[in-house]
Amino acid sequence: MIEDIIDIVSLSAVTAKVELICDLDPNLPDNLVGDSARLRQIILNLVTNAVKFSADGEVLIKAFLEHTGPSGASIRFSVIDTGVGISSEDLDRLFLPFTQLDQSSSRKYQGTGLGLTISKRLVDLMGGELVATSEKGEGSQFCFSVGFDLRPDDSESEESSHMTLPGLPNILLLVENESLRTVLSRQVRNLGCFVVGAADLKDARAKIRNCERPGGIEIVLLEHDRITASDLPAREQLGIPRVNDLPVIVALTAIDRPLAQLTLRTWGYEFQIAVPIKPSAIQQGLSRLASELDESEDTMPNPSRIEPKEIRYDHIRALVVEDNEINRRITAKMLESLGCRVDTAVDGADAISQCGQAAYHMILMDCQMPNVDGYAATRVIREIESNRATPIVALSASTLKPDIDACFMAGMNDYIAKPTDLKALVRAMERWTGSESN
């Protein structure tokens, strides 16, 4: 419900340059029974009011479990802002109808003052008390507690509210606002992950470079606005070597300025999460990434498992051209498990550059990439003397005949459908490179 309110208010918050932050207790029961319509109206009124009076500031929405018993629970709700604040002498008449404490408020902020009065009455009807604390120029805080019944036999909801991410990845948050960074860090930590925060690029680069956790930083969540001063992709601004597949980078983008898919790929993002950030969006996005990373670890062949009599390709130098970091990493590891020496390229332009400097026995080429796609890259590579005859194998999720034909028309020799598996790679290697046995 609180996330629904964020959806309603988010555009107003972004327009007013208000950081809207949602801090929900992970121990909140999912099986609460109460008057959701009244509760929604109370919180919506409080949040709308807070955003209105907090331009260029922040509004924090909190919901925490006070206590729970066999059949009921009490939840404490708070809406805290950094807005204009209220003087102590004005607090006494705060909840009177048609009251705006500053004579110019009705003109500047466009309201009658009824929202707070209605909220107080609704809280009273729910058996609680709406309490306001404030100081002129220092913001305001509105708090109330409400009791709920608990729906019995809801073990499934109880389990879902305490999920942890598979693989427990190491995560860096590049978020400028300290309050938001603190709340997001706690939410990610509650999912079982190691998390470290950074306020700017310099701090983020140092945290990535100096991370001593096994595997290093694996996922970066960063505010896109923090890196737009430069045209360089996010990875380069973070100081991540091009040959490194990790960390995977996720953009946090304003809800009124989402990035187009091509722009996402150009910056080097896996996907984007809208700001203001909802806890469920963080949980779902990280869960998806963590599952992919965990699955890639499980499916990567271990070179030590290859028997001595199995076919090996130790004489092969291969180039994997793939813009998706996880796919690139999996394909490279599979080739390495067969004994190949493997270079990687992040797009067609990178592949052309590397082919101009080295000769390869095989090139595995993704077709759909930003900047220079696989088709254009193949045409250029066919003009490079050292790789003019190198077998180029297309990697594509499409199995339609026109798309496959386009690969051959561009000068590719073979085709492997995604997701790439080890058997398909071995068949392509046998067809185009020969083999060596240990």
C-alpha positions in Angstrom: 0.0 0.0 0.0 2.8 2.4 0.9 4.4 1.7 -2.5 1.1 2.5 -4.2 1.3 5.9 -2.5 4.9 6.4 -3.7 3.6 5.8 -7.3 0.9 8.5 -6.8 3.3 11.1 -5.3 6.5 10.2 -7.1 6.1 12.6 -10.1 5.3 15.5 -7.8 8.4 14.7 -5.7 10.7 14.5 -8.6 9.4 17.8 -10.0 9.9 19.5 -6.6 13.4 17.9 -6.4 12.3 16.0 -3.2 14.1 12.8 -2.3 11.2 10.5 -1.5 12.5 7.6 0.7 10.6 4.5 1.8 11.8 2.7 4.9 9.8 -0.5 5.7 10.6 -2.8 8.5 11.4 -6.3 7.0 9.6 -7.9 9.9 6.3 -6.3 9.0 3.7 -9.2 8.8 2.1 -9.7 5.4 -1.1 -11.0 6.9 -2.4 -7.7 8.5 -6.1 -7.2 8.6 -7.4 -3.6 9.0 -9.0 -0.6 7.4 -6.7 -0.1 4.5 -8.8 2.6 2.8 -8.5 4.9 5.9 -4.8 4.1 6.3 -4.1 4.8 2.7 -5.8 8.2 3.0 -3.9 9.2 6.1 -0.5 8.4 4.7 -1.3 9.9 1.3 -2.4 13.2 3.0 0.7 13.3 5.2 3.1 12.5 2.3 1.5 14.9 -0.1 1.7 17.6 2.5 5.3 16.9 3.3 6.4 16.9 -0.4 4.6 20.2 -0.9 6.5 22.0 1.9 9.9 20.3 1.3 11.2 21.5 -2.1 14.8 20.5 -2.7 14.7 18.4 0.5 13.7 14.9 1.5 10.6 13.1 2.8 11.1 9.8 4.6 8.1 7.4 5.0 8.7 4.8 7.7 6.6 1.8 8.9 8.0 -0.3 11.8 6.6 -3.2 13.8 6.1 -2.0 17.4 4.9 -5.3 18.8 3.0 -8.4 17.7 1.0 -11.1 19.4 -0.9 -14.3 18.5 -3.7 -12.5 16.8 -2.6 -8.8 16.4 0.2 -6.4 15.7 0.8 -2.7 16.2 2.6 -0.7 13.5 4.2 2.7 13.9 4.0 5.0 10.9 6.1 8.1 10.4 6.4 10.8 7.7 9.4 12.9 8.3 10.4 15.9 6.1 13.2 18.5 5.9 10.8 21.2 4.9 9.9 24.7 6.2 8.9 23.4 9.6 6.4 24.8 12.1 7.0 27.1 15.1 6.1 25.8 18.5 3.3 28.3 19.0 1.6 27.2 15.8 1.6 23.5 16.6 -1.4 23.8 18.8 -3.7 24.9 15.9 -2.0 22.6 13.4 -5.0 20.3 13.0 -7.7 22.9 12.9 -9.7 22.9 9.6 -8.9 25.5 6.9 -5.7 26.4 8.7 -2.4 27.3 7.0 -0.1 28.7 9.5 1.7 31.2 7.3 -0.6 33.8 5.8 1.0 33.5 2.4 0.9 29.6 2.4 -2.5 29.3 0.7 -1.1 31.3 -2.2 2.4 29.8 -2.3 1.5 26.1 -1.6 -2.1 26.0 -2.9 -4.1 24.3 -0.2 -6.8 24.7 2.4 -5.1 22.9 5.3 -7.9 20.2 5.5 -5.6 17.3 4.7 -4.0 17.2 8.2 -7.4 17.7 9.9 -8.8 14.7 8.0 -5.8 12.6 8.7 -6.1 13.3 12.5 -9.8 12.3 12.5 -9.1 9.1 10.5 -6.3 8.2 12.9 -8.7 8.8 15.8 -11.3 6.5 14.2 -8.6 3.8 13.9 -7.9 4.0 17.6 -4.6 5.9 17.3 -3.2 9.4 17.9 -1.5 11.5 15.3 1.4 13.4 16.9 3.3 16.2 15.2 6.8 17.5 16.2 8.5 20.3 14.4 10.8 23.3 14.5 10.7 26.3 12.3 13.1 25.8 9.4 14.1 22.3 10.5 11.3 20.2 9.0 8.4 18.2 10.6 7.6 14.7 11.8 4.1 13.1 11.9 3.7 9.8 13.7 0.9 7.5 14.7 0.5 3.9 15.7 -2.4 1.6 14.6 -3.4 -1.9 15.7 -4.2 -4.7 13.2 -5.6 -8.1 13.4 -3.6 -11.0 11.9 -5.0 -13.3 9.3 -4.4 -16.9 10.5 -2.5 -19.6 8.7 -0.5 -17.4 6.4 2.8 -19.2 6.5 3.5 -18.5 2.8 3.4 -14.8 3.3 5.6 -15.1 6.4 8.2 -16.9 4.4 8.1 -14.5 1.4 8.8 -11.5 3.7 12.1 -12.9 4.9 13.7 -13.8 1.5 17.4 -13.8 0.9 19.2 -13.5 -2.4 20.8 -16.5 -4.0 24.6 -16.4 -3.9 24.5 -13.4 -1.5 26.4 -11.1 -3.9 28.6 -8.2 -2.8 26.9 -4.9 -3.7 28.0 -1.2 -3.9 25.5 1.6 -3.7 26.6 4.9 -5.3 23.9 7.2 -3.9 24.6 10.9 -3.0 21.8 11.4 -0.4 22.9 10.0 2.9 19.4 9.2 4.2 18.6 7.3 1.0 22.0 5.5 1.0 21.5 4.4 4.6 17.9 3.1 4.0 18.9 1.2 0.8 22.0 -0.3 2.5 19.8 -1.6 5.3 17.3 -3.0 2.8 20.0 -4.8 0.8 21.7 -6.1 3.9 18.3 -7.5 5.0 18.4 -9.6 1.9 21.6 -11.3 3.2 24.1 -9.4 1.0 27.3 -7.6 1.9 26.8 -3.9 1.0 29.0 -0.8 1.0 27.9 2.7 0.2 29.6 5.5 -1.7 28.6 9.2 -2.0 30.5 10.0 -5.2 32.6 8.5 -8.0 35.9 8.9 -6.3 34.6 7.0 -3.2 33.0 4.3 -5.4 36.2 3.7 -7.3 38.2 3.3 -4.1 35.5 0.9 -2.6 35.6 -1.3 -5.8 39.4 -1.3 -5.9 39.9 -2.1 -2.2 37.1 -4.6 -1.6 38.5 -7.6 0.1 35.4 -9.7 0.0 35.7 -13.0 -2.0 34.7 -12.2 -5.6 35.0 -8.4 -5.0 32.1 -6.1 -5.8 29.6 -8.0 -8.1 26.7 -5.6 -8.4 26.8 -1.7 -8.5 23.6 0.3 -8.1 24.3 3.9 -9.0 22.3 7.1 -9.6 22.7 7.9 -13.2 22.8 11.6 -12.5 26.1 11.0 -10.7 28.0 10.2 -13.9 26.4 12.3 -16.6 29.1 15.0 -16.4 31.2 12.7 -18.6 30.3 10.8 -21.8 32.3 7.8 -20.7 30.4 4.5 -20.0 29.7 3.8 -16.3 32.4 1.1 -16.1 35.2 3.4 -17.2 34.1 6.1 -14.8 34.1 3.6 -12.0 37.6 2.5 -13.0 36.6 -1.1 -13.9 39.0 -2.7 -16.4 37.3 -3.5 -19.7 38.4 -7.2 -19.4 36.4 -7.6 -16.1 32.9 -9.0 -16.5 31.9 -7.9 -13.0 30.5 -5.9 -11.4 27.1 -5.8 -13.2 25.8 -2.2 -13.1 22.2 -1.1 -12.5 21.1 2.5 -13.1 18.8 4.4 -10.7 16.9 6.9 -12.9 14.3 9.5 -12.2 10.8 8.3 -13.0 10.2 11.2 -15.4 13.5 10.6 -17.2 13.8 6.9 -17.9 16.6 5.8 -20.3 15.8 4.2 -23.6 17.1 0.6 -24.0 19.8 1.6 -26.4 21.0 4.4 -24.0 21.1 1.9 -21.2 23.4 -0.4 -23.1 25.5 2.5 -24.3 26.2 3.5 -20.7 26.8 -0.1 -19.8 23.8 -0.7 -17.6 22.1 -4.1 -17.2 18.7 -2.4 -16.5 17.3 0.5 -14.6 15.2 1.0 -11.4 13.0 4.1 -11.2 13.5 6.8 -8.5 11.8 7.3 -6.1 12.8 3.7 -5.2 10.3 1.2 -3.9 11.7 -1.6 -1.7 10.0 -4.2 -3.9 11.8 -2.9 -7.0 15.2 -3.3 -5.2 14.3 -6.8 -4.0 13.0 -7.9 -7.4 15.8 -6.4 -9.4 18.6 -7.7 -7.2 16.9 -11.1 -6.9 16.9 -11.4 -10.7 20.6 -10.4 -11.0 21.7 -12.6 -8.1 19.9 -15.6 -9.6 21.7 -15.0 -12.9 25.1 -14.6 -11.2 24.5 -17.7 -9.1 23.3 -19.7 -12.1 26.3 -18.7 -14.1 28.6 -19.9 -11.3 26.8 -23.2 -11.2 26.8 -23.8 -15.0 30.4 -22.7 -15.7 32.4 -25.8 -16.5 35.4 -26.4 -14.2 38.6 -27.1 -16.2 39.7 -29.6 -13.5 36.7 -31.8 -14.4 37.9 -32.5 -18.0 39.3 -35.9 -18.3 42.7 -36.3 -20.0 41.3 -38.3 -22.9 38.7 -35.6 -23.7 39.2 -33.3 -26.7 41.1 -30.1 -25.9 41.6 -26.8 -27.7 44.8 -25.5 -26.1 46.0 -24.3 -29.4 43.0 -22.0 -30.0 42.9 -18.3 -29.3 39.2 -17.1 -29.4 37.5 -13.8 -29.2 34.1 -13.5 -27.5 32.2 -10.4 -28.6 29.1 -9.9 -26.4 27.7 -6.7 -24.7 25.9 -8.5 -22.0 28.4 -9.0 -19.2 26.9 -12.2 -17.8 26.6 -13.9 -21.2 30.1 -12.8 -22.0 31.5 -14.2 -18.8 29.7 -17.6 -19.2 30.8 -18.0 -22.8 34.4 -17.1 -22.0 34.5 -19.5 -19.1 33.1 -22.4 -21.2 35.8 -21.8 -23.8 38.5 -21.6 -21.2 37.2 -25.0 -19.8 38.1 -26.5 -23.2 41.6 -25.1 -23.0 41.2 -22.0 -25.2 42.9 -18.7 -24.6 40.1 -16.2 -24.6 39.9 -12.5 -25.2 36.6 -10.6 -24.8 35.1 -7.5 -26.5 32.2 -5.5 -25.2 30.8 -4.4 -28.6 31.6 -4.5 -32.3 33.9 -1.5 -32.2 36.0 -3.2 -29.5 36.1 -6.4 -31.5 37.4 -4.5 -34.6 40.1 -2.9 -32.6 41.2 -6.2 -31.1 41.2 -8.0 -34.4 43.5 -5.3 -35.8 46.0 -6.2 -33.1 45.8 -10.0 -32.9 45.0 -13.0 -35.1 42.2 -15.4 -33.8 41.3 -19.0 -34.6 37.7 -18.3 -33.9 35.4 -15.3 -33.2 32.1 -15.7 -31.4 30.0 -12.7 -32.3 26.8 -11.4 -30.7 24.6 -9.9 -33.4 22.6 -7.2 -31.5 25.0 -4.7 -29.8 25.1 -0.9 -29.3 27.4 1.4 -31.3 28.6 -1.2 -33.8 26.5 -4.4 -34.1 27.8 -7.9 -35.0 26.9 -7.7 -38.6 28.8 -4.4 -39.2 31.7 -5.6 -37.2 32.0 -8.8 -39.2 32.1 -6.9 -42.5 34.9 -4.7 -41.2 36.8 -7.7 -39.8 36.7 -9.4 -43.2 38.8 -6.5 -44.5 41.5 -7.1 -41.8 44.3 -9.3 -43.2 45.1 -11.1 -40.0 41.4 -12.2 -39.5 40.2 -12.3 -43.1 39.6 -16.0 -43.0 38.9 -16.4 -39.3 35.7 -18.4 -38.6 33.1 -16.1 -37.1 30.2 -17.8 -35.3 27.0 -15.8 -34.7 25.4 -15.7 -31.2 21.8 -14.8 -31.4 18.5 -15.3 -29.5 16.6 -15.3 -32.7 16.0 -18.6 -34.6 14.1 -17.0 -37.5 15.4 -17.9 -40.9 15.7 -14.2 -42.1 17.9 -13.4 -39.1 20.1 -16.5 -39.6 20.4 -15.6 -43.3 21.5 -12.1 -42.3 24.4 -13.6 -40.3 25.7 -15.4 -43.4 25.2 -12.4 -45.7 27.3 -10.3 -43.3 30.2 -12.9 -43.7 29.7 -15.1 -40.7 30.4 -18.8 -41.0 28.1 -20.4 -38.5 25.3 -19.8 -36.0 24.7 -20.7 -32.3 21.3 -20.0 -30.7 21.3 -18.4 -27.3 21.5 -19.3 -24.5 24.8 -20.7 -25.5 25.6 -24.2 -24.2 28.9 -26.2 -24.0 27.8 -28.8 -26.5 27.0 -26.2 -29.2 30.4 -24.6 -28.7 32.2 -27.9 -29.0 30.4 -28.7 -32.2 31.3 -25.4 -33.7 34.9 -25.8 -32.6 35.1 -29.2 -34.2 33.7 -27.9 -37.5 36.0 -24.9 -37.8 39.2 -25.3 -35.8 40.1 -29.0 -35.4 41.2 -30.3 -32.0 44.1 -31.6 -30.0 44.1 -34.4 -27.5 46.1 -34.5 -24.3 
